[in-house]
Amino acid sequence: MRYKSATLGALIIIVTIVKMVLIIGSPKLIALSNNWDFIRTESCMGLWQNYGDGTAKTDAHLKAPVNSLVLDRGVKMDQCVVSIDSAFPYIVSRFHKVNDHVDFHAIGYLRLASVFIALGFLLSAARGSKQRLVIAAIFMAIFGDIAYLLYFNTLYNEFSDFLGVFICTASLWMIWTGSTKSIRKSSLTLMAGVFLICMSKEQYSALGILFSVVGALLLFVRLRLARLASGLLAVGVFSALSFSMINQSDFGLPSGIKLANITDAVLGEVLPYATNRDQALKTLNLPPECEKGIGDTWYTPGVPENHPCPSLINVHRMNLIPLFIKQPKTFFYPIRDALWHAYPVPDHHYGLFEYPGDADSLRYRLVKATSLTTYMNRLPKMAFRWIMTVAMAIGVVASIWCLFTIRRTDKYGSKLLWAIGGVTLFYVMVSSVFGDGIADTSRHAILWPFGITVQIMGTLLFLAERFAVSKSTVRAELPEVNHVPAG
């Protein structure tokens, strides 16, 4: 059985690596096109796109990815959003001179190397081949899907969130199931994952803190490792606060992003579902004149130039909680809308191919055909919404179960994976619609396929556990055979 587990785990890893190399190493880029967000990284180091078709280097270029980065050192700190993910293009740029062309592939391969390092650490910490098989499956869940591979050769900051979530899920599962060789090593790896999540994008900071809280509870309550638990909590809180302090949102691009996002979320999604708009505005401490802007988004003509509710900039997401309690529709209806817009991934308005012929290439068709998102994208909207709703509900129930059984050692960890998958789904939906509104939900909530896959893995582990229990029960019920000596 150990040989079969080791073989299957190795096969999963090899297949996933092949898929990664096929997309990352495509001679012409197969990647997510720039929806304008590249500017957050480009402006920090003066590494800009030169599209060659008249498009300004600060503009979006949705029709196709273009491998045309130029290191002109034109730094614009007022446009910069500092992220740990910027380390990848920064390291690559250090090997170039001013006005040199920088290949996106170099950034993609550096990210690939970081994935290999993380995978190596996690596999070396696992106690046996069965545990390594689960880690291989978690690895495949995120890095074997075309939806995530499209981010490698880009300047989107989501990659570090993907890597961090992979590390946190695998590390937490090993600690939970007692399948790690070293609690200290797995705890330090979990800290690294939390750091990556919290320092990558503001949207995912709370998710990183959540991983650190769960890990700290596990280390303290079950294992009585107070120092490691405190260290893990400190990493989560310190990282999230550091990211927020570094990227102060009261000037430059961060300020504009903050106003745009809160406009899309509150005016565009939340307040249109308020049954009592006057009460809703009072709950959010907004003046009555803001009512005329309800239903508007940042993309409504005239809003950026003449905002209908400038006071909105002072509304914090936590201020929405009292409104959700008083008027539940303002919470549940936007979530419903998010589920309608969460797929397909990637959204059809993104160009994916530098060379259009790659859409029919064997490498792309092979990776796409072996990705979960390909088949989830084909579901009818109602079926997709119900699957996601049930998955989130399972996550809530499993989370409660894990909380009340945290002192027990769980050899399989199926409920933990149900909890992680469901909570991740719920988190990305909530953080997407209440963080950025309904625009581009499929990209903002990009971790939902990972959540579904992890829950499928949890189900397989649950079935394996039930089979093992029934097998041992049958053995226990078999009558003993007394061998009578011959003669």
C-alpha positions as CSV (number, residue, x, y, z in Angstrom):
1,M,0.0,0.0,0.0
2,R,2.9,2.3,0.8
3,Y,4.4,1.6,-2.6
4,K,1.0,2.5,-4.3
5,S,0.7,5.7,-2.4
6,A,4.2,6.8,-3.2
7,T,3.8,5.9,-6.9
8,L,0.4,7.8,-7.1
9,G,1.8,10.8,-5.3
10,A,4.9,11.0,-7.5
11,L,2.7,10.6,-10.6
12,I,0.4,13.5,-9.5
13,I,3.4,15.7,-8.9
14,I,5.0,14.9,-12.2
15,V,1.8,15.5,-14.2
16,T,1.2,18.8,-12.4
17,I,4.8,20.0,-13.1
18,V,4.4,19.0,-16.8
19,K,1.2,21.1,-16.9
20,M,2.9,24.0,-15.3
21,V,5.9,23.9,-17.7
22,L,3.6,23.6,-20.7
23,I,1.8,26.9,-19.9
24,I,4.7,28.9,-18.3
25,G,7.2,27.8,-20.9
26,S,5.0,28.5,-24.0
27,P,7.2,30.4,-26.5
28,K,4.4,32.9,-26.9
29,L,2.6,34.0,-23.7
30,I,-0.4,32.0,-22.5
31,A,-1.4,34.3,-19.6
32,L,-4.0,36.6,-18.3
33,S,-4.0,39.9,-20.1
34,N,-3.5,43.2,-18.2
35,N,-6.8,44.7,-16.9
36,W,-4.8,47.8,-15.7
37,D,-3.7,46.3,-12.4
38,F,-0.1,45.8,-13.7
39,I,0.4,49.5,-12.9
40,R,0.5,48.6,-9.2
41,T,3.7,46.7,-9.7
42,E,5.2,48.5,-12.8
43,S,5.2,51.9,-11.1
44,C,7.2,50.5,-8.0
45,M,10.3,49.7,-10.0
46,G,9.9,51.4,-13.4
47,L,9.2,48.1,-15.3
48,W,6.6,49.0,-17.9
49,Q,4.9,47.3,-20.8
50,N,5.6,48.7,-24.3
51,Y,2.6,47.4,-26.3
52,G,3.7,48.7,-29.6
53,D,0.2,49.4,-30.8
54,G,-0.3,52.9,-29.5
55,T,-1.6,51.8,-26.1
56,A,-0.1,53.9,-23.3
57,K,2.2,52.0,-20.8
58,T,-0.2,52.9,-18.0
59,D,-3.3,51.6,-19.7
60,A,-5.0,48.3,-19.7
61,H,-4.5,45.9,-22.6
62,L,-7.3,43.3,-22.3
63,K,-7.2,41.9,-25.8
64,A,-4.0,39.9,-25.3
65,P,-1.0,39.4,-23.1
66,V,2.2,41.0,-24.6
67,N,5.7,40.0,-23.7
68,S,7.1,43.5,-23.9
69,L,8.3,44.6,-20.5
70,V,10.9,47.4,-20.6
71,L,13.0,48.5,-17.7
72,D,12.9,52.3,-18.1
73,R,13.2,53.1,-14.4
74,G,10.3,55.4,-14.6
75,V,9.2,54.9,-11.0
76,K,5.9,56.5,-9.9
77,M,5.5,55.9,-6.2
78,D,2.1,57.6,-6.1
79,Q,0.9,54.7,-8.3
80,C,2.8,52.0,-6.4
81,V,1.2,49.3,-4.3
82,V,3.9,47.4,-2.4
83,S,3.4,43.6,-2.4
84,I,5.6,40.6,-1.5
85,D,4.7,39.4,-5.0
86,S,6.7,42.3,-6.5
87,A,9.8,40.5,-5.3
88,F,9.7,38.3,-8.4
89,P,9.8,41.0,-11.1
90,Y,12.2,43.0,-8.9
91,I,14.7,40.2,-8.6
92,V,14.5,39.6,-12.4
93,S,15.0,43.3,-13.1
94,R,18.2,43.4,-11.1
95,F,19.9,41.4,-13.8
96,H,19.0,44.0,-16.5
97,K,20.2,47.5,-17.4
98,V,18.0,50.6,-18.1
99,N,15.9,50.2,-21.3
100,D,16.5,46.4,-21.4
101,H,13.7,44.1,-22.4
102,V,12.6,41.9,-19.6
103,D,11.0,38.5,-20.5
104,F,7.9,37.6,-18.6
105,H,9.1,34.0,-18.8
106,A,11.9,34.8,-16.4
107,I,9.3,36.0,-13.8
108,G,7.2,32.9,-14.4
109,Y,10.1,30.5,-13.9
110,L,11.2,32.3,-10.7
111,R,7.7,31.8,-9.4
112,L,7.9,28.2,-10.5
113,A,11.1,27.7,-8.5
114,S,9.5,29.1,-5.4
115,V,6.7,26.6,-5.8
116,F,9.2,23.8,-6.0
117,I,11.0,25.0,-2.9
118,A,7.7,25.1,-0.9
119,L,6.7,21.7,-2.2
120,G,10.1,20.3,-1.2
121,F,9.8,21.6,2.3
122,L,6.3,20.2,2.7
123,L,7.1,16.8,1.4
124,S,10.2,16.5,3.6
125,A,8.1,17.3,6.7
126,A,5.5,14.6,5.9
127,R,5.7,11.4,8.0
128,G,5.0,8.9,5.2
129,S,3.9,8.2,1.6
130,K,0.2,8.4,2.4
131,Q,0.7,11.9,3.8
132,R,2.8,12.9,0.9
133,L,0.0,11.7,-1.4
134,V,-2.4,14.2,0.2
135,I,0.2,17.0,-0.1
136,A,0.6,16.1,-3.8
137,A,-3.2,16.3,-4.2
138,I,-3.3,19.8,-2.6
139,F,-0.4,20.8,-4.9
140,M,-2.4,19.6,-7.9
141,A,-5.6,21.4,-6.7
142,I,-4.1,24.8,-7.2
143,F,-1.1,24.5,-9.5
144,G,-2.6,21.9,-11.9
145,D,-5.5,24.1,-12.9
146,I,-5.3,26.4,-16.0
147,A,-7.1,29.2,-14.0
148,Y,-4.1,29.6,-11.7
149,L,-1.3,28.9,-14.3
150,L,-2.5,31.9,-16.3
151,Y,-1.1,34.1,-13.5
152,F,2.5,33.0,-13.6
153,N,3.7,35.1,-16.6
154,T,1.9,38.3,-15.4
155,L,2.4,41.2,-13.0
156,Y,-0.8,40.3,-11.0
157,N,0.0,39.9,-7.3
158,E,-2.4,37.0,-6.7
159,F,0.4,34.4,-7.2
160,S,1.7,34.8,-3.7
161,D,-1.8,34.3,-2.4
162,F,-2.0,31.0,-4.3
163,L,1.4,29.9,-2.9
164,G,0.5,31.0,0.6
165,V,-2.8,29.2,0.6
166,F,-1.2,26.0,-0.7
167,I,1.5,26.2,2.1
168,C,-1.1,26.9,4.8
169,T,-3.5,24.2,3.8
170,A,-0.8,21.5,3.6
171,S,0.9,22.6,6.8
172,L,-2.3,22.9,8.8
173,W,-3.4,19.5,7.6
174,M,-0.2,17.8,8.6
175,I,-0.3,19.4,12.1
176,W,-4.0,18.5,12.5
177,T,-3.5,14.9,11.5
178,G,-0.2,14.5,13.4
179,S,1.4,13.4,10.1
180,T,4.4,15.7,10.3
181,K,7.9,14.7,11.3
182,S,8.4,18.0,13.1
183,I,5.7,20.2,14.6
184,R,8.2,23.0,14.7
185,K,9.1,22.7,11.0
186,S,5.5,22.6,9.9
187,S,4.7,25.5,12.2
188,L,7.4,27.6,10.6
189,T,6.2,26.6,7.2
190,L,2.7,27.7,8.2
191,M,4.1,31.0,9.3
192,A,5.7,31.5,5.9
193,G,2.4,30.8,4.2
194,V,0.5,33.3,6.4
195,F,3.2,35.9,5.7
196,L,2.8,35.4,1.9
197,I,-1.0,35.8,2.1
198,C,-1.0,38.8,4.3
199,M,1.7,40.7,2.4
200,S,0.4,40.0,-1.1
201,K,-3.0,41.7,-1.4
202,E,-5.2,43.6,1.1
203,Q,-8.2,41.5,0.1
204,Y,-6.6,38.3,1.5
205,S,-5.1,39.7,4.7
206,A,-8.0,38.5,6.9
207,L,-7.7,35.0,5.3
208,G,-4.1,34.9,6.4
209,I,-5.0,36.0,9.9
210,L,-7.7,33.3,10.0
211,F,-5.1,30.6,9.1
212,S,-2.8,31.9,11.8
213,V,-5.7,31.9,14.4
214,V,-6.7,28.3,13.6
215,G,-3.1,27.2,13.6
216,A,-2.4,29.0,16.9
217,L,-5.5,27.4,18.5
218,L,-4.3,24.0,17.4
219,L,-0.8,24.5,18.6
220,F,-1.9,25.8,22.0
221,V,-5.1,23.8,22.8
222,R,-4.0,20.4,21.6
223,L,-0.2,20.5,21.6
224,R,0.4,23.0,24.4
225,L,3.0,24.8,22.4
226,A,2.4,28.4,23.6
227,R,5.5,29.9,22.1
228,L,4.8,28.6,18.6
229,A,1.2,29.6,18.9
230,S,2.1,33.1,19.9
231,G,4.7,33.4,17.1
232,L,2.1,32.3,14.5
233,L,-0.4,34.8,15.7
234,A,2.2,37.5,15.8
235,V,3.2,36.8,12.2
236,G,-0.4,37.0,11.0
237,V,-1.2,40.3,12.8
238,F,2.2,41.9,12.1
239,S,2.1,41.1,8.4
240,A,-1.4,42.4,7.9
241,L,-0.7,45.6,9.8
242,S,2.6,46.1,7.9
243,F,0.9,45.7,4.6
244,S,-1.7,48.3,5.6
245,M,0.8,50.7,6.9
246,I,3.1,50.4,3.9
247,N,0.3,51.0,1.5
248,Q,-1.4,54.0,3.2
249,S,-4.7,54.7,1.4
250,D,-4.9,58.4,2.0
251,F,-2.9,59.5,-1.1
252,G,-2.0,58.5,-4.6
253,L,-3.3,55.3,-6.3
254,P,-4.2,53.5,-3.0
255,S,-6.6,56.3,-2.2
256,G,-8.2,56.1,-5.6
257,I,-8.5,52.3,-5.4
258,K,-10.1,52.6,-2.0
259,L,-12.8,55.1,-3.2
260,A,-13.4,53.1,-6.3
261,N,-13.8,49.8,-4.4
262,I,-16.0,51.2,-1.7
263,T,-18.2,52.9,-4.4
264,D,-18.7,49.6,-6.3
265,A,-19.4,47.7,-3.1
266,V,-21.6,50.0,-1.1
267,L,-23.4,52.2,-3.7
268,G,-23.3,49.5,-6.5
269,E,-24.2,46.4,-4.5
270,V,-25.2,46.8,-0.9
271,L,-27.5,49.9,-0.7
272,P,-29.6,49.0,-3.7
273,Y,-30.9,46.1,-1.6
274,A,-31.7,48.2,1.5
275,T,-35.4,48.0,2.3
276,N,-35.1,51.3,4.3
277,R,-32.5,53.5,2.6
278,D,-32.7,56.3,5.1
279,Q,-31.9,54.0,7.9
280,A,-29.2,52.4,5.9
281,L,-27.5,55.7,5.2
282,K,-27.7,56.6,8.9
283,T,-26.3,53.2,9.9
284,L,-23.2,53.9,7.7
285,N,-23.0,57.6,8.9
286,L,-23.6,58.9,5.3
287,P,-25.4,62.1,4.6
288,P,-28.9,62.0,3.0
289,E,-27.6,63.4,-0.3
290,C,-25.8,60.1,-0.9
291,E,-29.1,58.5,-1.8
292,K,-29.0,59.9,-5.3
293,G,-25.9,57.8,-5.9
294,I,-27.3,54.5,-4.9
295,G,-26.9,52.1,-7.9
296,D,-23.9,53.9,-9.3
297,T,-20.5,52.3,-9.6
298,W,-17.1,53.7,-10.3
299,Y,-17.7,52.9,-14.0
300,T,-20.9,55.0,-14.1
301,P,-20.2,58.1,-16.4
302,G,-19.3,61.1,-14.3
303,V,-18.8,59.3,-11.0
304,P,-14.9,59.6,-10.9
305,E,-15.0,63.3,-11.8
306,N,-18.1,64.3,-9.7
307,H,-18.6,61.6,-7.0
308,P,-22.2,61.6,-5.7
309,C,-21.1,60.6,-2.1
310,P,-17.5,61.7,-1.2
311,S,-18.2,60.8,2.4
312,L,-18.1,57.1,1.3
313,I,-14.3,57.2,1.6
314,N,-14.7,57.2,5.4
315,V,-16.8,54.0,5.5
316,H,-14.9,50.9,6.7
317,R,-16.1,47.4,5.8
318,M,-16.7,46.7,9.5
319,N,-19.3,49.4,9.4
320,L,-21.4,47.2,7.2
321,I,-22.0,44.6,9.9
322,P,-24.7,46.6,11.8
323,L,-26.4,47.2,8.4
324,F,-26.3,43.5,7.6
325,I,-27.9,42.7,11.0
326,K,-30.7,45.3,10.6
327,Q,-31.3,44.6,6.9
328,P,-30.2,41.1,6.0
329,K,-31.0,41.5,2.4
330,T,-28.0,43.9,2.1
331,F,-25.8,40.8,2.9
332,F,-27.5,37.9,1.2
333,Y,-28.5,39.5,-2.1
334,P,-25.0,40.7,-2.9
335,I,-23.6,37.2,-2.1
336,R,-26.2,35.8,-4.5
337,D,-25.0,38.3,-7.2
338,A,-21.4,37.3,-6.5
339,L,-22.3,33.6,-7.1
340,W,-23.9,34.5,-10.5
341,H,-20.7,36.3,-11.6
342,A,-18.0,34.1,-10.1
343,Y,-17.6,32.1,-13.3
344,P,-16.5,31.4,-15.9
345,V,-12.8,31.6,-15.0
346,P,-11.1,33.3,-16.6
347,D,-13.7,35.7,-17.6
348,H,-14.3,35.9,-21.4
349,H,-13.2,39.6,-21.7
350,Y,-9.6,38.6,-20.9
351,G,-7.3,37.8,-23.7
352,L,-5.1,34.8,-23.0
353,F,-2.9,34.3,-26.0
354,E,-0.1,36.4,-27.3
355,Y,-0.3,34.3,-30.5
356,P,-4.0,33.6,-31.3
357,G,-3.2,30.2,-32.7
358,D,-2.2,28.9,-29.3
359,A,-5.9,28.7,-28.4
360,D,-5.9,25.5,-30.5
361,S,-2.5,24.3,-29.5
362,L,-2.0,20.8,-28.0
363,R,-0.4,22.2,-24.8
364,Y,-3.3,24.5,-24.0
365,R,-6.0,22.0,-24.9
366,L,-4.3,19.3,-22.8
367,V,-4.0,21.5,-19.7
368,K,-7.5,23.0,-20.1
369,A,-9.0,19.5,-20.5
370,T,-7.5,18.3,-17.3
371,S,-8.6,21.3,-15.2
372,L,-11.6,21.3,-12.9
373,T,-12.6,24.9,-13.9
374,T,-13.1,23.8,-17.5
375,Y,-16.0,21.6,-16.4
376,M,-17.3,23.9,-13.6
377,N,-17.5,26.7,-16.3
378,R,-19.9,24.5,-18.3
379,L,-22.5,24.2,-15.5
380,P,-25.8,25.9,-15.7
381,K,-25.9,29.0,-13.5
382,M,-28.4,27.6,-11.1
383,A,-26.5,24.3,-10.7
384,F,-23.3,26.3,-10.1
385,R,-24.9,28.5,-7.5
386,W,-26.3,25.5,-5.6
387,I,-23.0,23.6,-5.6
388,M,-21.3,26.7,-4.2
389,T,-24.0,27.3,-1.6
390,V,-23.9,23.7,-0.4
391,A,-20.1,23.7,-0.4
392,M,-20.1,26.9,1.8
393,A,-22.7,25.4,4.2
394,I,-20.6,22.2,4.5
395,G,-17.6,24.4,5.3
396,V,-19.5,26.2,8.1
397,V,-20.7,22.9,9.7
398,A,-17.2,21.3,9.3
399,S,-15.6,24.4,10.9
400,I,-17.9,24.1,13.9
401,W,-17.1,20.3,14.2
402,C,-13.3,21.0,14.0
403,L,-13.6,23.7,16.7
404,F,-15.3,21.3,19.1
405,T,-13.0,18.4,18.4
406,I,-9.8,20.4,18.3
407,R,-8.3,18.4,21.1
408,R,-8.7,15.1,19.3
409,T,-6.1,13.7,16.8
410,D,-7.8,13.1,13.5
411,K,-5.8,10.7,11.4
412,Y,-7.5,11.6,8.1
413,G,-8.4,15.2,8.5
414,S,-11.3,15.1,6.1
415,K,-13.4,17.5,8.1
416,L,-10.5,20.0,8.2
417,L,-10.3,20.0,4.4
418,W,-14.1,20.4,4.2
419,A,-13.7,23.4,6.5
420,I,-10.8,25.0,4.7
421,G,-12.5,24.5,1.3
422,G,-15.9,25.9,2.4
423,V,-14.4,28.8,4.4
424,T,-12.2,29.8,1.5
425,L,-15.2,29.8,-0.8
426,F,-17.2,31.9,1.6
427,Y,-14.3,34.3,2.3
428,V,-13.5,35.0,-1.4
429,M,-17.2,35.6,-2.2
430,V,-17.6,38.0,0.8
431,S,-14.3,39.8,0.3
432,S,-14.9,40.1,-3.4
433,V,-18.4,41.6,-3.4
434,F,-18.0,43.7,-0.3
435,G,-14.5,44.6,-1.1
436,D,-14.7,45.4,-4.8
437,G,-18.4,45.2,-5.8
438,I,-19.6,42.9,-8.6
439,A,-17.2,44.0,-11.3
440,D,-14.6,41.3,-12.2
441,T,-15.8,38.9,-9.5
442,S,-14.4,35.8,-11.3
443,R,-10.9,37.2,-10.8
444,H,-11.4,38.7,-7.4
445,A,-12.9,35.4,-6.2
446,I,-10.4,33.3,-8.1
447,L,-9.7,30.9,-5.1
448,W,-13.2,29.3,-5.4
449,P,-12.0,26.4,-7.6
450,F,-9.3,25.5,-5.0
451,G,-12.0,25.5,-2.3
452,I,-14.2,23.1,-4.3
453,T,-11.2,20.8,-5.1
454,V,-10.1,20.7,-1.5
455,Q,-13.6,19.7,-0.4
456,I,-13.6,16.9,-3.0
457,M,-10.3,15.7,-1.5
458,G,-11.9,15.8,2.0
459,T,-14.7,13.7,0.7
460,L,-12.3,11.1,-0.7
461,L,-10.4,11.0,2.6
462,F,-13.8,10.6,4.5
463,L,-14.7,7.6,2.3
464,A,-11.2,6.1,2.9
465,E,-11.7,6.6,6.6
466,R,-15.2,4.9,6.5
467,F,-13.8,2.0,4.5
468,A,-10.9,1.5,7.0
469,V,-13.4,1.6,9.9
470,S,-15.7,-0.9,8.3
471,K,-12.8,-3.2,7.4
472,S,-11.5,-3.2,10.9
473,T,-15.1,-3.8,12.2
474,V,-15.5,-6.9,10.0
475,R,-12.2,-8.2,11.1
476,A,-13.1,-7.8,14.8
477,E,-16.4,-9.6,14.2
478,L,-14.8,-12.7,12.6
479,P,-14.9,-15.8,14.8
480,E,-11.6,-17.0,16.1
481,V,-10.5,-20.3,14.6
482,N,-9.1,-22.9,17.1
483,H,-6.6,-25.1,15.4
484,V,-6.8,-28.6,16.9
485,P,-3.5,-30.6,16.6
486,A,-3.8,-33.6,14.3
487,G,-3.8,-37.0,15.9
